[in-house]
Amino acid sequence: MKNYEKIESYNSETLETIATNYQSIIKNLGEDVTREGLEKTPERAAKAMQFLTHGYELDPLEIIRSAMFTEDHKQMIVVKDIEMYSMCEHHVLPFFGKVHVAYIPNGKIVGLSKIPRIIDAFARRLQVQERLTDQIRNCIQEALNPLGVAVVIEAQHMCMQMRGVQKQNSFTTTSSFTGAFEENKTRAEFISLISNKLS
């Protein structure tokens, strides 16, 4: 039986700096940073934070441009219920939910897996939901120059559920549209498609 070896890649200098800061935070909260359960927590937390914010190292436009294809399809393309996890920049607490994206091609389409990838590239940063919605829309619009783009995000925010008003069942919905999706009929079709389960 082979020994288990977990391979991870982190910036060692950044890791050390963040871990030192976490150690100070934990100590200032009144904990004993030398006890068994917390001894490696600063390093674990530093690794987690590097992973949760690795979107800063990604170029969403390059992600889309790596898989663009010429195609004469003129109807709406919808990718819905894409899982999204991000960190609120106000309290550094998670917010998470689903992203629904649609675009109407104008001679170019993109490989479907690239849409979740650009969502991750923007979400894995310190964010606010409103900006995230616009960034996804703008990236697709700039890369593909489609006839229109629609983005809707439905998310739960831990800063509302764990602290502050502590409303556990609250959701926040944001939307952003360009081009054809600014027309009521097209927008209504998109909302219908993401709201209903197709048989």
C-alpha positions as CSV (number, residue, x, y, z in Angstrom):
1,M,0.0,0.0,0.0
2,K,1.4,3.4,-1.0
3,N,1.8,6.1,1.5
4,Y,-0.7,8.9,1.2
5,E,1.0,12.2,0.0
6,K,-1.1,15.3,-0.3
7,I,0.5,17.7,-2.9
8,E,-0.4,21.4,-2.5
9,S,1.1,24.4,-4.1
10,Y,1.1,27.8,-2.3
11,N,3.3,30.9,-2.4
12,S,5.5,30.1,0.6
13,E,6.4,33.7,1.4
14,T,2.7,34.8,1.3
15,L,1.8,31.7,3.3
16,E,4.2,32.5,6.1
17,T,3.0,36.1,6.3
18,I,-0.7,35.3,6.4
19,A,-0.1,32.4,8.9
20,T,1.8,34.8,11.3
21,N,-1.1,37.3,11.1
22,Y,-3.6,34.5,11.8
23,Q,-1.6,33.4,14.8
24,S,-1.7,37.0,16.1
25,I,-5.5,37.2,15.6
26,I,-6.2,33.9,17.3
27,K,-4.0,34.9,20.3
28,N,-5.7,38.3,20.5
29,L,-9.1,36.6,20.6
30,G,-8.0,35.0,23.9
31,E,-6.9,31.5,22.7
32,D,-3.8,29.5,23.3
33,V,-2.2,29.2,19.9
34,T,0.2,26.5,21.2
35,R,-2.5,24.0,22.2
36,E,-2.9,20.9,20.0
37,G,-6.1,21.8,18.2
38,L,-4.8,25.3,17.2
39,E,-1.1,24.6,16.7
40,K,-1.4,24.3,12.9
41,T,-4.5,26.4,12.5
42,P,-2.7,29.6,11.3
43,E,-1.0,27.7,8.5
44,R,-4.2,25.9,7.6
45,A,-6.2,29.2,7.6
46,A,-3.5,30.8,5.5
47,K,-3.7,28.0,2.9
48,A,-7.5,28.2,2.9
49,M,-7.4,32.0,2.3
50,Q,-4.9,31.7,-0.5
51,F,-7.2,29.1,-2.1
52,L,-10.4,31.1,-1.5
53,T,-8.8,34.2,-3.2
54,H,-6.9,32.5,-6.0
55,G,-9.0,34.3,-8.5
56,Y,-6.6,37.3,-8.3
57,E,-4.1,35.1,-10.2
58,L,-6.6,34.2,-13.0
59,D,-7.4,36.2,-16.2
60,P,-11.1,35.7,-17.0
61,L,-10.8,37.1,-20.5
62,E,-8.0,34.7,-21.3
63,I,-10.1,31.8,-20.0
64,I,-12.9,32.7,-22.4
65,R,-10.6,33.4,-25.3
66,S,-9.0,30.0,-25.0
67,A,-12.1,28.3,-26.2
68,M,-14.0,30.6,-28.6
69,F,-15.5,29.1,-31.8
70,T,-17.1,30.5,-34.9
71,E,-20.7,29.4,-35.1
72,D,-23.8,30.9,-36.8
73,H,-26.2,30.1,-33.9
74,K,-28.5,33.0,-33.2
75,Q,-30.6,31.7,-30.3
76,M,-30.2,32.1,-26.6
77,I,-27.6,29.9,-24.8
78,V,-28.4,29.5,-21.1
79,V,-26.1,27.9,-18.4
80,K,-28.0,27.9,-15.1
81,D,-27.6,26.7,-11.5
82,I,-23.8,27.2,-11.6
83,E,-22.5,26.8,-8.0
84,M,-20.7,29.9,-6.7
85,Y,-18.6,30.5,-3.6
86,S,-17.1,33.9,-2.7
87,M,-15.9,36.0,0.3
88,C,-17.6,39.2,1.3
89,E,-15.1,42.0,1.3
90,H,-16.9,43.8,4.2
91,H,-16.6,41.1,6.8
92,V,-14.4,38.4,5.1
93,L,-17.3,35.9,5.5
94,P,-18.5,33.6,2.8
95,F,-21.4,34.1,0.5
96,F,-22.6,31.4,-1.9
97,G,-25.3,30.4,-4.2
98,K,-26.2,29.9,-7.9
99,V,-25.3,31.9,-11.0
100,H,-27.5,31.8,-14.2
101,V,-25.9,33.1,-17.4
102,A,-27.2,33.5,-20.9
103,Y,-26.0,35.1,-24.1
104,I,-27.1,35.4,-27.7
105,P,-24.2,34.7,-30.0
106,N,-23.1,37.1,-32.7
107,G,-20.9,34.8,-34.7
108,K,-18.9,33.4,-31.7
109,I,-19.7,30.9,-29.0
110,V,-17.6,29.7,-26.1
111,G,-17.0,26.2,-24.7
112,L,-19.6,25.7,-22.0
113,S,-17.1,24.8,-19.3
114,K,-15.5,28.2,-19.6
115,I,-18.5,30.0,-18.2
116,P,-18.2,28.4,-14.7
117,R,-14.5,28.9,-14.9
118,I,-14.8,32.7,-15.3
119,I,-17.4,32.8,-12.6
120,D,-14.8,31.1,-10.3
121,A,-12.1,33.5,-11.4
122,F,-14.2,36.5,-10.3
123,A,-15.8,34.9,-7.3
124,R,-12.5,33.6,-5.8
125,R,-11.7,37.2,-4.7
126,L,-12.9,39.5,-2.0
127,Q,-16.2,40.6,-3.5
128,V,-19.6,42.1,-3.3
129,Q,-22.4,40.3,-5.1
130,E,-23.4,43.4,-7.2
131,R,-19.9,43.8,-8.6
132,L,-19.5,40.1,-9.2
133,T,-22.7,40.1,-11.3
134,D,-21.4,43.0,-13.5
135,Q,-17.9,41.6,-13.9
136,I,-19.3,38.3,-15.3
137,R,-21.5,40.1,-17.7
138,N,-18.8,42.5,-18.8
139,C,-16.3,39.7,-19.4
140,I,-18.6,37.7,-21.6
141,Q,-19.7,40.9,-23.5
142,E,-16.1,42.0,-24.1
143,A,-14.8,38.6,-25.2
144,L,-17.7,37.4,-27.4
145,N,-19.4,40.7,-28.4
146,P,-22.7,38.9,-28.4
147,L,-26.1,40.4,-29.1
148,G,-26.8,40.4,-25.4
149,V,-25.7,38.9,-22.0
150,A,-27.8,38.2,-19.0
151,V,-26.5,37.3,-15.5
152,V,-28.5,36.5,-12.4
153,I,-27.0,35.6,-9.0
154,E,-29.0,34.2,-6.1
155,A,-26.9,34.0,-2.9
156,Q,-26.9,33.6,0.8
157,H,-24.6,35.8,2.8
158,M,-23.0,34.6,6.1
159,C,-22.6,38.2,7.2
160,M,-26.4,38.4,7.3
161,Q,-27.0,34.9,8.7
162,M,-24.2,34.4,11.3
163,R,-23.9,38.0,12.5
164,G,-25.8,41.3,12.3
165,V,-29.5,40.8,11.6
166,Q,-29.1,37.0,11.7
167,K,-31.7,36.2,9.1
168,Q,-31.0,32.6,8.2
169,N,-33.5,32.2,5.3
170,S,-32.6,35.4,3.4
171,F,-31.4,35.3,-0.2
172,T,-30.0,38.2,-2.2
173,T,-30.7,38.3,-6.0
174,T,-28.8,40.5,-8.4
175,S,-29.1,40.8,-12.2
176,S,-27.3,42.5,-15.0
177,F,-28.2,42.7,-18.7
178,T,-26.8,44.0,-22.0
179,G,-28.2,44.3,-25.5
180,A,-31.1,42.1,-26.4
181,F,-31.7,41.2,-22.8
182,E,-32.7,44.8,-22.0
183,E,-35.8,44.2,-24.1
184,N,-38.7,42.9,-22.0
185,K,-39.6,39.9,-24.2
186,T,-36.1,38.5,-24.3
187,R,-35.5,39.1,-20.6
188,A,-38.8,37.4,-19.7
189,E,-37.8,34.4,-21.8
190,F,-34.5,34.1,-19.9
191,I,-36.2,34.5,-16.5
192,S,-38.7,31.8,-17.5
193,L,-35.9,29.4,-18.5
194,I,-34.0,29.8,-15.3
195,S,-37.1,29.6,-13.1
196,N,-38.6,26.5,-14.5
197,K,-37.4,22.9,-14.6
198,L,-37.3,21.7,-18.2
199,S,-38.9,18.3,-18.8
